[in-house]
């Protein structure tokens, strides 16, 4: 099953629909007049992951447009990919992955299975206690 993101005039994702694997963007546009871009449910950060093993797929031709988008995401033509809303002003977009990155990497060892939270004011990660 293929997935296609329907876009508004500003390339904002309105919805994501599924269609048969053999249909193309051009065919959908011709039939419906909608502005669409193909995407892959199993793609994140520009890498297609095997849906069973969750490991990178051997066939990366299944990777479409950096990330599987949600409503409100933006299709960026300059990177041919979908990006989410920028989480913090200090975070920058990685053009290869379509993901935003903090100016300081998240700590690897975090206690109690909780994730650190970003403190924009102090430009630092706050570790849970």
C-alpha positions, 0 to 999 in steps of 0.5 A, a space after each residue: 500500500 502506498 501513501 500520499 500526502 495531500 498538500 495545500 497551496 503552501 505545501 502544508 500537509 492536509 492529510 495522508 491517504 493510502 492508494 495502490 502501490 502501482 499508482 503515481 503522483 501524476 496519476 493522482 493529480 490527473 484524476 483528482 486535481 489534488 496536490 500530492 507527494 508520495 511518502 513512506 510510513 516506514 521512513 524516518 530521517 531519510 532511512 527506510 526501516 523494515 516494518 518487521 525488524 525495525 532495522 534499516 531496509 536493504 532496499 532504500 529505494 522504498 524511502 520517500 521524502 525523508 519522513 512520514 508526515 503528519 497533518 501540519 507538517 511541511 513539504 520542503 521542495 529544497 530538500 524534497 522532504 517532509 519536516 515537522 514544525 520547528 520545536 525550538 528557535 535554537 534547533 536547526 534543520 538537518 537537510 539530509 534527514 529532514 529532522 531538527 537538531 538541538 544545538 547540544 546533543 541529547 545525553 545518551 545515559 538517562 536515568 529511570 528510562 525517562 527522556 531529558 527535556 530541552 531548556 531553551 532559555 539555558 540551551 541545555 538538556 534537563 535530566 530527570 531525577 
